[in-house]
Amino acid sequence: MRILVVEAIAPEGIAYLRERGVDERRVEIAWDAIALHTSPGIANRKTTEVAMTQAGIATDIIGAGREELPVGLAEELHAVLPRADLAYALSDAVRVQAMGKPQKAHPLTFAGVLLRHHLPYGAYPGWYDLIGAAGWGDQPVGAPARRRAETPQQAATLFTEYLETSDLDGLVSLYEPNAHVVAAPGLLLIGTVAIHDALQQMIDSGARITLEPRNIRRVDDLALVSTTATLTAATPEAKPVTSTTTQILRRQPDGGWLHILDDPFFG
């Protein structure tokens, strides 16, 4: 059967149980079930009721373990209790409350993650934003200090400089972790691991690239940049090749700009 927990009124719900004389041990179980229903790995180490609540809600909302349900059970249940777009309706309810009272959506909670999806990029901190603002001066382990692109146009300048000095880490630092790069027509690379390998091949080839900005369109934290790229091969007899490239960059919480899409062949 479906397990319903209204997380938004947890304190009121607990008071409701106490006012009606529910045993304190059962009140504690109800509180744990509400507080831990988005915490897999913790809920299943508590009481049976808490574990079942978390498992049932995970099935109901994101379909976890759905394939283990008896055949026809979900259809029979939904005939009696229509879903009414439950997952999205619940998400909307949480979002509306979080927008009205951000203090109810700590950045490290489910509600905080949901709220971040509905705000402009960088408006609500994530994990690394919190680390950066902690005041302890911590830096990524093993990562040398890098100049950041203060403007979308400056990213092209840094790319040329890093390539000229064969600074592979510097080149990779110009891309978001899940950036998309078109390395060749029809060849899409996703993520800095794949981008790292492609840039390493470029460095090994001895090629050099200059990027001259052509045009830019910026909307809030996003920038569409068109550049004129001139590729010079390592061999003296090879003639330089000029093309038009397209990049999309996003302003980061620290104010710098990084590529989220780099397509030298889009033009």
ZAFI-102192 format. One record per residue: residue in one letter; residue number from 1; y, z, x of N, C-alpha, C in turn. Coordinates in nm, 3 decimals, padded with zeros to 5 digits. Example, Ala and Ser with C-alpha at 12.3 -4.5 7.8 and 13.67 -1.06 7.14 Angstrom:
2
PT   type   seq      n.yy      n.zz      n.xx     ca.yy     ca.zz     ca.xx      c.yy      c.zz      c.xx
PT      A     1   -00.569    00.780    01.319   -00.450    00.780    01.230   -00.330    00.780    01.320
PT      S     2   -00.225    00.708    01.285   -00.106    00.714    01.367    00.003    00.787    01.290
END
This chain:
267
PT   type   seq      n.yy      n.zz      n.xx     ca.yy     ca.zz     ca.xx      c.yy      c.zz      c.xx
PT      M     1   -00.119    00.000    00.084    00.000    00.000    00.000    00.124    00.000    00.087
PT      R     2    00.234   -00.049    00.032    00.358   -00.057    00.107    00.417    00.082    00.127
PT      I     3    00.465    00.107    00.249    00.530    00.234    00.282    00.678    00.208    00.293
PT      L     4    00.758    00.275    00.212    00.903    00.254    00.212    00.970    00.375    00.275
PT      V     5    01.057    00.350    00.373    01.136    00.456    00.435    01.280    00.411    00.437
PT      V     6    01.370    00.490    00.384    01.512    00.455    00.383    01.576    00.529    00.500
PT      E     7    01.586    00.459    00.616    01.634    00.525    00.736    01.781    00.565    00.727
PT      A     8    01.857    00.490    00.647    02.001    00.515    00.644    02.037    00.650    00.584
PT      I     9    01.946    00.710    00.504    01.977    00.838    00.440    01.882    00.946    00.489
PT      A    10    01.837    00.935    00.616    01.741    01.031    00.669    01.786    01.176    00.652
PT      P    11    01.908    01.214    00.697    01.949    01.355    00.681    01.952    01.398    00.535
PT      E    12    02.006    01.311    00.447    02.010    01.345    00.306    01.869    01.356    00.248
PT      G    13    01.780    01.267    00.296    01.643    01.271    00.248    01.573    01.399    00.285
PT      I    14    01.595    01.447    00.407    01.535    01.572    00.450    01.589    01.689    00.368
PT      A    15    01.720    01.688    00.344    01.780    01.793    00.260    01.720    01.789    00.120
PT      Y    16    01.697    01.668    00.069    01.638    01.651   -00.064    01.501    01.719   -00.069
PT      L    17    01.419    01.700    00.036    01.286    01.762    00.038    01.296    01.913    00.043
PT      R    18    01.386    01.965    00.125    01.398    02.111    00.138    01.448    02.174    00.009
PT      E    19    01.542    02.106   -00.057    01.594    02.160   -00.183    01.485    02.173   -00.288
PT      R    20    01.382    02.095   -00.276    01.273    02.098   -00.375    01.154    02.177   -00.327
PT      G    21    01.175    02.256   -00.221    01.073    02.350   -00.178    00.955    02.290   -00.105
PT      V    22    00.974    02.170   -00.049    00.864    02.110    00.027    00.840    02.192    00.153
PT      D    23    00.713    02.213    00.186    00.676    02.291    00.302    00.742    02.235    00.428
PT      E    24    00.792    02.325    00.516    00.868    02.283    00.633    00.785    02.193    00.725
PT      R    25    00.656    02.219    00.733    00.573    02.134    00.817    00.572    01.991    00.764
PT      R    26    00.567    01.975    00.635    00.570    01.840    00.575    00.708    01.777    00.592
PT      V    27    00.812    01.859    00.590    00.947    01.808    00.613    00.957    01.752    00.755
PT      E    28    00.900    01.822    00.851    00.903    01.776    00.990    00.828    01.643    01.004
PT      I    29    00.717    01.630    00.934    00.641    01.504    00.939    00.724    01.390    00.881
PT      A    30    00.791    01.418    00.770    00.875    01.315    00.708    00.988    01.274    00.802
PT      W    31    01.047    01.373    00.870    01.154    01.342    00.965    01.103    01.256    01.079
PT      D    32    00.988    01.293    01.137    00.931    01.214    01.246    00.899    01.072    01.200
PT      A    33    00.848    01.059    01.078    00.814    00.926    01.026    00.938    00.839    01.015
PT      I    34    01.048    00.898    00.970    01.173    00.823    00.958    01.231    00.793    01.096
PT      A    35    01.236    00.894    01.182    01.302    00.879    01.312    01.226    00.786    01.406
PT      L    36    01.094    00.779    01.391    01.013    00.706    01.489    00.955    00.576    01.435
PT      H    37    00.999    00.533    01.317    00.933    00.414    01.261    00.967    00.286    01.336
PT      T    38    01.068    00.289    01.423    01.097    00.174    01.509    01.058    00.203    01.654
PT      S    39    00.969    00.299    01.674    00.931    00.339    01.810    00.781    00.326    01.832
PT      P    40    00.728    00.204    01.843    00.586    00.188    01.874    00.555    00.250    02.010
PT      G    41    00.438    00.307    02.022    00.401    00.373    02.146    00.432    00.522    02.143
PT      I    42    00.523    00.562    02.056    00.553    00.705    02.037    00.499    00.750    01.903
PT      A    43    00.529    00.673    01.799    00.486    00.712    01.664    00.335    00.728    01.655
PT      N    44    00.260    00.642    01.721    00.114    00.649    01.710    00.056    00.767    01.787
PT      R    45    00.139    00.841    01.859    00.093    00.962    01.928    00.129    01.089    01.849
PT      K    46    00.188    01.068    01.733    00.223    01.182    01.648    00.116    01.197    01.541
PT      T    47    00.152    01.251    01.426    00.054    01.273    01.319    00.011    01.142    01.256
PT      T    48   -00.097    01.148    01.179   -00.148    01.028    01.114   -00.043    00.966    01.024
PT      E    49    00.030    01.049    00.950    00.131    00.998    00.859    00.241    00.921    00.933
PT      V    50    00.282    00.976    01.047    00.387    00.912    01.127    00.337    00.778    01.182
PT      A    51    00.215    00.779    01.236    00.158    00.657    01.291    00.141    00.550    01.183
PT      M    52    00.095    00.590    01.066    00.075    00.494    00.957    00.207    00.438    00.907
PT      T    53    00.308    00.523    00.903    00.440    00.475    00.859    00.492    00.367    00.952
PT      Q    54    00.486    00.394    01.082    00.535    00.295    01.179    00.454    00.166    01.171
PT      A    55    00.322    00.178    01.163    00.237    00.059    01.158    00.261   -00.019    01.029
PT      G    56    00.274    00.052    00.916    00.294   -00.014    00.788    00.428   -00.087    00.781
PT      I    57    00.533   -00.024    00.831    00.665   -00.087    00.829    00.667   -00.208    00.923
PT      A    58    00.603   -00.196    01.040    00.598   -00.308    01.133    00.527   -00.428    01.070
PT      T    59    00.422   -00.401    00.993    00.353   -00.510    00.923    00.442   -00.568    00.815
PT      D    60    00.509   -00.482    00.741    00.590   -00.524    00.628    00.711   -00.606    00.670
PT      I    61    00.771   -00.572    00.785    00.896   -00.636    00.825    00.873   -00.752    00.920
PT      I    62    00.794   -00.732    01.027    00.778   -00.839    01.127    00.636   -00.894    01.132
PT      G    63    00.551   -00.853    01.037    00.417   -00.911    01.029    00.320   -00.865    01.135
PT      A    64    00.349   -00.754    01.204    00.259   -00.704    01.308    00.124   -00.666    01.247
PT      G    65    00.017   -00.721    01.299   -00.116   -00.690    01.248   -00.147   -00.750    01.112
PT      R    66   -00.065   -00.844    01.070   -00.083   -00.904    00.938   -00.221   -00.967    00.922
PT      E    67   -00.273   -01.025    01.030   -00.402   -01.094    01.023   -00.519   -00.997    00.999
PT      E    68   -00.494   -00.868    01.016   -00.599   -00.769    00.996   -00.608   -00.720    00.851
PT      L    69   -00.513   -00.760    00.767   -00.516   -00.718    00.628   -00.631   -00.787    00.554
PT      P    70   -00.693   -00.718    00.457   -00.797   -00.782    00.378   -00.743   -00.906    00.307
PT      V    71   -00.825   -01.007    00.294   -00.784   -01.132    00.231   -00.738   -01.106    00.087
PT      G    72   -00.619   -01.154    00.056   -00.567   -01.142   -00.080   -00.489   -01.016   -00.108
PT      L    73   -00.494   -00.917   -00.016   -00.426   -00.790   -00.041   -00.274   -00.808   -00.050
PT      A    74   -00.217   -00.882    00.045   -00.072   -00.901    00.045   -00.026   -00.973   -00.081
PT      E    75   -00.100   -01.078   -00.122   -00.063   -01.153   -00.241   -00.068   -01.065   -00.365
PT      E    76   -00.170   -00.981   -00.373   -00.184   -00.890   -00.488   -00.069   -00.790   -00.491
PT      L    77   -00.033   -00.738   -00.374    00.076   -00.641   -00.367    00.209   -00.705   -00.403
PT      H    78    00.233   -00.826   -00.351    00.361   -00.891   -00.376    00.376   -00.936   -00.521
PT      A    79    00.265   -00.953   -00.589    00.273   -00.986   -00.732    00.327   -00.866   -00.810
PT      V    80    00.295   -00.746   -00.762    00.342   -00.624   -00.829    00.479   -00.584   -00.776
PT      L    81    00.497   -00.595   -00.645    00.623   -00.558   -00.581    00.675   -00.679   -00.504
PT      P    82    00.750   -00.767   -00.567    00.802   -00.886   -00.498    00.884   -00.848   -00.375
PT      R    83    00.872   -00.927   -00.271    00.940   -00.895   -00.146    01.092   -00.901   -00.158
PT      A    84    01.142   -00.994   -00.238    01.288   -01.009   -00.252    01.355   -01.022   -00.115
PT      D    85    01.292   -01.101   -00.027    01.346   -01.122    00.108    01.370   -00.991    00.180
PT      L    86    01.271   -00.903    00.173    01.283   -00.766    00.221    01.339   -00.755    00.363
PT      A    87    01.282   -00.832    00.457    01.322   -00.814    00.597    01.470   -00.845    00.617
PT      Y    88    01.516   -00.953    00.556    01.658   -00.989    00.571    01.747   -00.895    00.490
PT      A    89    01.701   -00.855    00.372    01.781   -00.764    00.291    01.801   -00.630    00.361
PT      L    90    01.694   -00.580    00.423    01.705   -00.454    00.497    01.797   -00.471    00.618
PT      S    91    01.782   -00.584    00.690    01.868   -00.609    00.806    02.014   -00.615    00.764
PT      D    92    02.042   -00.679    00.651    02.179   -00.687    00.602    02.234   -00.549    00.568
PT      A    93    02.150   -00.466    00.508    02.194   -00.331    00.471    02.229   -00.250    00.595
PT      V    94    02.144   -00.260    00.698    02.171   -00.188    00.824    02.298   -00.243    00.889
PT      R    95    02.313   -00.375    00.890    02.430   -00.437    00.951    02.559   -00.394    00.882
PT      V    96    02.559   -00.393    00.749    02.679   -00.355    00.674    02.719   -00.212    00.708
PT      Q    97    02.621   -00.121    00.712    02.653    00.017    00.746    02.704    00.029    00.889
PT      A    98    02.640   -00.045    00.982    02.680   -00.038    01.121    02.820   -00.095    01.143
PT      M    99    02.853   -00.201    01.071    02.988   -00.258    01.082    03.092   -00.160    01.034
PT      G   100    03.059   -00.086    00.929    03.154    00.011    00.874    03.163    00.138    00.955
PT      K   101    03.049    00.177    01.016    03.044    00.300    01.095    02.965    00.274    01.223
PT      P   102    03.029    00.216    01.325    02.958    00.185    01.449    02.890    00.306    01.514
PT      Q   103    02.940    00.427    01.483    02.878    00.545    01.542    02.733    00.564    01.493
PT      K   104    02.697    00.495    01.385    02.559    00.503    01.335    02.468    00.403    01.405
PT      A   105    02.526    00.323    01.496    02.448    00.218    01.563    02.467    00.228    01.714
PT      H   106    02.409    00.329    01.775    02.417    00.342    01.921    02.365    00.214    01.985
PT      P   107    02.427    00.168    02.094    02.387    00.040    02.155    02.239    00.030    02.190
PT      L   108    02.172    00.143    02.216    02.032    00.138    02.258    01.935    00.154    02.142
PT      T   109    01.984    00.151    02.020    01.896    00.162    01.903    01.878    00.026    01.837
PT      F   110    01.781    00.020    01.746    01.758   -00.103    01.669    01.885   -00.144    01.597
PT      A   111    01.953   -00.048    01.536    02.076   -00.081    01.463    02.182   -00.136    01.558
PT      G   112    02.188   -00.083    01.681    02.283   -00.133    01.778    02.253   -00.276    01.821
PT      V   113    02.126   -00.305    01.841    02.086   -00.442    01.876    02.122   -00.537    01.764
PT      L   114    02.096   -00.495    01.641    02.126   -00.579    01.525    02.277   -00.603    01.513
PT      L   115    02.355   -00.499    01.533    02.500   -00.511    01.523    02.553   -00.608    01.629
PT      R   116    02.497   -00.603    01.750    02.544   -00.688    01.859    02.528   -00.836    01.825
PT      H   117    02.427   -00.870    01.745    02.404   -01.009    01.706    02.513   -01.062    01.613
PT      H   118    02.588   -00.972    01.550    02.687   -01.014    01.450    02.830   -00.991    01.497
PT      L   119    02.847   -00.966    01.625    02.981   -00.948    01.681    03.003   -01.053    01.790
PT      P   120    03.128   -01.082    01.824    03.153   -01.176    01.933    03.084   -01.130    02.061
PT      Y   121    03.042   -01.228    02.141    02.970   -01.194    02.263    03.053   -01.099    02.350
PT      G   122    02.988   -00.993    02.395    03.054   -00.896    02.481    03.131   -00.788    02.407
PT      A   123    03.141   -00.800    02.273    03.218   -00.701    02.197    03.145   -00.568    02.186
PT      Y   124    03.011   -00.572    02.191    02.932   -00.450    02.178    02.839   -00.442    02.299
PT      P   125    02.840   -00.332    02.372    02.770   -00.328    02.501    02.618   -00.333    02.488
PT      G   126    02.556   -00.392    02.588    02.412   -00.388    02.603    02.376   -00.293    02.716
PT      W   127    02.249   -00.296    02.757    02.201   -00.201    02.858    02.279   -00.215    02.989
PT      Y   128    02.291   -00.338    03.041    02.357   -00.355    03.169    02.508   -00.331    03.160
PT      D   129    02.564   -00.352    03.041    02.706   -00.318    03.023    02.726   -00.167    03.036
PT      L   130    02.634   -00.091    02.978    02.644    00.055    02.986    02.629    00.104    03.129
PT      I   131    02.535    00.041    03.203    02.518    00.078    03.344    02.647    00.050    03.422
PT      G   132    02.704   -00.068    03.397    02.824   -00.107    03.470    02.942   -00.016    03.442
PT      A   133    02.946    00.041    03.320    03.058    00.126    03.281    03.031    00.274    03.307
PT      A   134    02.916    00.306    03.368    02.878    00.446    03.386    02.970    00.520    03.483
PT      G   135    03.033    00.446    03.574    03.125    00.511    03.667    03.062    00.553    03.798
PT      W   136    02.931    00.528    03.816    02.864    00.570    03.939    02.869    00.465    04.049
PT      G   137    02.914    00.346    04.015    02.924    00.241    04.116    02.793    00.178    04.154
PT      D   138    02.688    00.197    04.076    02.559    00.136    04.107    02.568   -00.016    04.106
PT      Q   139    02.493   -00.079    04.199    02.487   -00.225    04.208    02.342   -00.269    04.199
PT      P   140    02.316   -00.393    04.152    02.178   -00.442    04.148    02.113   -00.430    04.285
PT      V   141    01.990   -00.381    04.288    01.921   -00.358    04.414    01.899   -00.490    04.488
PT      G   142    01.940   -00.494    04.612    01.917   -00.612    04.695    02.013   -00.727    04.670
PT      A   143    02.104   -00.713    04.575    02.196   -00.823    04.543    02.327   -00.804    04.620
PT      P   144    02.364   -00.899    04.706    02.491   -00.887    04.778    02.608   -00.906    04.683
PT      A   145    02.720   -00.849    04.721    02.839   -00.865    04.638    02.879   -01.012    04.632
PT      R   146    02.911   -01.059    04.513    02.947   -01.199    04.493    03.083   -01.209    04.427
PT      R   147    03.154   -01.314    04.466    03.276   -01.343    04.391    03.237   -01.397    04.255
PT      R   148    03.308   -01.357    04.155    03.279   -01.408    04.022    03.380   -01.517    03.988
PT      A   149    03.338   -01.607    03.903    03.427   -01.712    03.856    03.523   -01.652    03.755
PT      E   150    03.649   -01.641    03.794    03.748   -01.579    03.706    03.787   -01.672    03.593
PT      T   151    03.764   -01.801    03.609    03.790   -01.901    03.504    03.669   -01.994    03.497
PT      P   152    03.650   -02.065    03.386    03.539   -02.161    03.379    03.549   -02.266    03.489
PT      Q   153    03.671   -02.310    03.523    03.687   -02.412    03.625    03.643   -02.363    03.762
PT      Q   154    03.663   -02.233    03.789    03.631   -02.181    03.922    03.482   -02.182    03.948
PT      A   155    03.399   -02.186    03.843    03.254   -02.190    03.864    03.214   -02.314    03.942
PT      A   156    03.283   -02.427    03.917    03.254   -02.550    03.990    03.290   -02.536    04.137
PT      T   157    03.401   -02.470    04.165    03.444   -02.449    04.304    03.342   -02.364    04.379
PT      L   158    03.296   -02.257    04.315    03.198   -02.169    04.379    03.066   -02.241    04.401
PT      F   159    03.026   -02.325    04.305    02.902   -02.400    04.321    02.908   -02.487    04.446
PT      T   160    03.020   -02.558    04.463    03.036   -02.645    04.580    03.033   -02.563    04.709
PT      E   161    03.100   -02.449    04.710    03.104   -02.365    04.830    02.966   -02.311    04.865
PT      Y   162    02.895   -02.261    04.765    02.763   -02.204    04.791    02.665   -02.311    04.839
PT      L   163    02.674   -02.430    04.782    02.586   -02.537    04.826    02.618   -02.578    04.969
PT      E   164    02.745   -02.582    05.002    02.788   -02.622    05.137    02.731   -02.527    05.242
PT      T   165    02.720   -02.398    05.209    02.670   -02.298    05.303    02.522   -02.266    05.281
PT      S   166    02.455   -02.344    05.194    02.312   -02.324    05.164    02.285   -02.182    05.114
PT      D   167    02.378   -02.129    05.038    02.365   -01.993    04.983    02.292   -02.001    04.850
PT      L   168    02.160   -01.992    04.855    02.078   -02.007    04.735    02.105   -01.896    04.633
PT      D   169    02.112   -01.773    04.682    02.137   -01.661    04.589    02.274   -01.676    04.523
PT      G   170    02.371   -01.724    04.598    02.503   -01.745    04.541    02.499   -01.849    04.430
PT      L   171    02.426   -01.959    04.452    02.414   -02.061    04.349    02.349   -02.005    04.222
PT      V   172    02.240   -01.931    04.241    02.169   -01.876    04.125    02.256   -01.776    04.050
PT      S   173    02.345   -01.707    04.123    02.429   -01.607    04.059    02.529   -01.667    03.962
PT      L   174    02.543   -01.800    03.962    02.638   -01.867    03.873    02.576   -01.897    03.737
PT      Y   175    02.451   -01.854    03.715    02.382   -01.883    03.590    02.338   -01.755    03.520
PT      E   176    02.343   -01.756    03.387    02.287   -01.646    03.311    02.135   -01.645    03.328
PT      P   177    02.070   -01.529    03.307    01.925   -01.521    03.328    01.844   -01.624    03.250
PT      N   178    01.887   -01.660    03.129    01.813   -01.756    03.048    01.886   -01.889    03.034
PT      A   179    01.962   -01.923    03.135    02.038   -02.048    03.132    01.944   -02.169    03.128
PT      H   180    01.997   -02.280    03.073    01.926   -02.408    03.066    01.991   -02.505    03.164
PT      V   181    01.908   -02.571    03.243    01.957   -02.670    03.339    01.871   -02.796    03.325
PT      V   182    01.936   -02.909    03.311    01.866   -03.037    03.309    01.860   -03.087    03.453
PT      A   183    01.743   -03.073    03.515    01.728   -03.108    03.657    01.714   -03.257    03.679
PT      A   184    01.666   -03.327    03.578    01.650   -03.473    03.581    01.643   -03.518    03.436
PT      P   185    01.670   -03.644    03.409    01.663   -03.690    03.269    01.529   -03.653    03.206
PT      G   186    01.534   -03.576    03.098    01.413   -03.534    03.029    01.345   -03.411    03.086
PT      L   187    01.398   -03.355    03.195    01.339   -03.236    03.257    01.432   -03.116    03.239
PT      L   188    01.395   -03.027    03.147    01.476   -02.909    03.117    01.415   -02.787    03.182
PT      L   189    01.496   -02.716    03.259    01.455   -02.590    03.322    01.521   -02.475    03.248
PT      I   190    01.446   -02.368    03.226    01.499   -02.252    03.154    01.474   -02.127    03.238
PT      G   191    01.581   -02.054    03.264    01.569   -01.928    03.337    01.595   -01.944    03.486
PT      T   192    01.641   -01.835    03.548    01.684   -01.843    03.687    01.569   -01.860    03.785
PT      V   193    01.446   -01.828    03.745    01.333   -01.851    03.837    01.315   -02.001    03.859
PT      A   194    01.310   -02.077    03.748    01.295   -02.222    03.758    01.419   -02.285    03.822
PT      I   195    01.536   -02.233    03.786    01.661   -02.286    03.844    01.665   -02.260    03.994
PT      H   196    01.619   -02.144    04.036    01.613   -02.108    04.178    01.533   -02.212    04.256
PT      D   197    01.416   -02.248    04.204    01.330   -02.344    04.275    01.396   -02.481    04.283
PT      A   198    01.463   -02.523    04.175    01.529   -02.654    04.176    01.645   -02.656    04.274
PT      L   199    01.721   -02.548    04.278    01.834   -02.541    04.372    01.785   -02.534    04.517
PT      Q   200    01.671   -02.469    04.538    01.613   -02.466    04.672    01.579   -02.607    04.720
PT      Q   201    01.523   -02.688    04.629    01.492   -02.826    04.664    01.619   -02.905    04.697
PT      M   202    01.726   -02.877    04.623    01.853   -02.945    04.650    01.905   -02.909    04.788
PT      I   203    01.898   -02.780    04.822    01.944   -02.736    04.954    01.858   -02.800    05.063
PT      D   204    01.726   -02.799    05.043    01.635   -02.855    05.144    01.658   -03.004    05.166
PT      S   205    01.704   -03.074    05.061    01.727   -03.218    05.074    01.850   -03.250    05.159
PT      G   206    01.935   -03.150    05.178    02.058   -03.171    05.256    02.170   -03.236    05.177
PT      A   207    02.150   -03.255    05.048    02.253   -03.319    04.966    02.373   -03.226    04.948
PT      R   208    02.487   -03.286    04.925    02.608   -03.210    04.898    02.674   -03.265    04.772
PT      I   209    02.736   -03.177    04.696    02.798   -03.215    04.569    02.940   -03.160    04.565
PT      T   210    03.032   -03.242    04.522    03.166   -03.194    04.490    03.187   -03.210    04.340
PT      L   211    03.251   -03.114    04.281    03.273   -03.113    04.135    03.422   -03.104    04.107
PT      E   212    03.474   -03.205    04.043    03.616   -03.206    04.007    03.627   -03.195    03.854
PT      P   213    03.692   -03.088    03.803    03.705   -03.073    03.658    03.776   -03.192    03.594
PT      R   214    03.720   -03.241    03.483    03.781   -03.351    03.407    03.852   -03.299    03.282
PT      N   215    03.780   -03.215    03.207    03.834   -03.166    03.081    03.767   -03.034    03.046
PT      I   216    03.833   -02.957    02.964    03.777   -02.829    02.924    03.821   -02.797    02.782
PT      R   217    03.728   -02.743    02.705    03.755   -02.691    02.571    03.703   -02.549    02.566
PT      R   218    03.792   -02.456    02.535    03.754   -02.315    02.536    03.777   -02.254    02.399
PT      V   219    03.677   -02.182    02.349    03.686   -02.108    02.224    03.636   -01.966    02.249
PT      D   220    03.726   -01.871    02.247    03.691   -01.731    02.271    03.615   -01.717    02.403
PT      D   221    03.488   -01.674    02.395    03.411   -01.647    02.516    03.326   -01.765    02.561
PT      L   222    03.345   -01.881    02.501    03.268   -02.000    02.538    03.361   -02.109    02.590
PT      A   223    03.311   -02.186    02.686    03.390   -02.296    02.741    03.299   -02.416    02.763
PT      L   224    03.344   -02.532    02.715    03.278   -02.659    02.738    03.355   -02.731    02.848
PT      V   225    03.288   -02.759    02.960    03.355   -02.815    03.077    03.291   -02.948    03.113
PT      S   226    03.375   -03.047    03.138    03.329   -03.176    03.188    03.384   -03.195    03.328
PT      T   227    03.295   -03.236    03.420    03.338   -03.254    03.559    03.294   -03.392    03.610
PT      T   228    03.363   -03.435    03.713    03.320   -03.554    03.786    03.246   -03.506    03.910
PT      A   229    03.118   -03.540    03.918    03.034   -03.496    04.029    03.012   -03.611    04.126
PT      T   230    03.029   -03.582    04.252    03.002   -03.681    04.357    02.890   -03.626    04.445
PT      L   231    02.776   -03.695    04.442    02.659   -03.654    04.519    02.652   -03.734    04.649
PT      T   232    02.647   -03.662    04.758    02.635   -03.726    04.889    02.500   -03.688    04.949
PT      A   233    02.416   -03.786    04.974    02.284   -03.760    05.029    02.293   -03.727    05.177
PT      A   234    02.185   -03.673    05.232    02.185   -03.630    05.372    02.183   -03.748    05.467
PT      T   235    02.127   -03.860    05.423    02.117   -03.977    05.512    02.250   -04.051    05.516
PT      P   236    02.298   -04.087    05.635    02.430   -04.152    05.648    02.441   -04.285    05.575
PT      E   237    02.328   -04.359    05.566    02.334   -04.492    05.505    02.344   -04.487    05.353
PT      A   238    02.313   -04.373    05.293    02.317   -04.362    05.147    02.462   -04.353    05.099
PT      K   239    02.494   -04.429    04.996    02.628   -04.426    04.940    02.643   -04.311    04.842
PT      P   240    02.760   -04.247    04.837    02.783   -04.140    04.739    02.765   -04.192    04.596
PT      V   241    02.713   -04.106    04.511    02.692   -04.139    04.369    02.781   -04.050    04.285
PT      T   242    02.856   -04.113    04.196    02.947   -04.037    04.110    02.899   -04.042    03.966
PT      S   243    02.907   -03.927    03.898    02.865   -03.920    03.758    02.949   -03.816    03.686
PT      T   244    02.937   -03.815    03.555    03.005   -03.715    03.472    02.905   -03.611    03.428
PT      T   245    02.936   -03.484    03.449    02.846   -03.376    03.412    02.906   -03.292    03.301
PT      T   246    02.823   -03.216    03.236    02.867   -03.130    03.125    02.808   -02.991    03.144
PT      Q   247    02.892   -02.891    03.133    02.848   -02.752    03.141    02.904   -02.671    03.026
PT      I   248    02.827   -02.573    02.982    02.876   -02.472    02.888    02.868   -02.338    02.960
PT      L   249    02.980   -02.267    02.962    02.986   -02.137    03.029    03.024   -02.030    02.929
PT      R   250    02.984   -01.907    02.962    03.016   -01.794    02.874    03.079   -01.682    02.957
PT      R   251    03.185   -01.626    02.902    03.249   -01.513    02.968    03.162   -01.389    02.954
PT      Q   252    03.143   -01.321    03.065    03.058   -01.204    03.070    03.139   -01.076    03.044
PT      P   253    03.072   -00.965    03.017    03.145   -00.839    02.992    03.238   -00.798    03.105
PT      D   254    03.206   -00.840    03.231    03.293   -00.803    03.343    03.409   -00.900    03.360
PT      G   255    03.419   -01.002    03.272    03.528   -01.096    03.279    03.496   -01.225    03.351
PT      G   256    03.385   -01.229    03.426    03.346   -01.350    03.496    03.281   -01.451    03.403
PT      W   257    03.267   -01.575    03.453    03.209   -01.683    03.373    03.081   -01.733    03.437
PT      L   258    02.976   -01.750    03.355    02.847   -01.799    03.402    02.800   -01.915    03.316
PT      H   259    02.720   -02.002    03.378    02.663   -02.115    03.304    02.554   -02.067    03.208
PT      I   260    02.558   -02.122    03.087    02.443   -02.107    02.997    02.375   -02.241    02.977
PT      L   261    02.446   -02.351    03.008    02.387   -02.484    03.003    02.456   -02.571    03.107
PT      D   262    02.374   -02.639    03.188    02.426   -02.727    03.293    02.348   -02.859    03.282
PT      D   263    02.416   -02.964    03.238    02.350   -03.094    03.219    02.426   -03.201    03.296
PT      P   264    02.380   -03.238    03.415    02.448   -03.342    03.493    02.433   -03.482    03.433
PT      F   265    02.346   -03.496    03.331    02.317   -03.630    03.279    02.368   -03.649    03.136
PT      F   266    02.433   -03.550    03.080    02.476   -03.557    02.941    02.581   -03.665    02.921
PT      G   267    02.668   -03.683    03.022    02.775   -03.780    03.010    02.723   -03.923    02.997
END
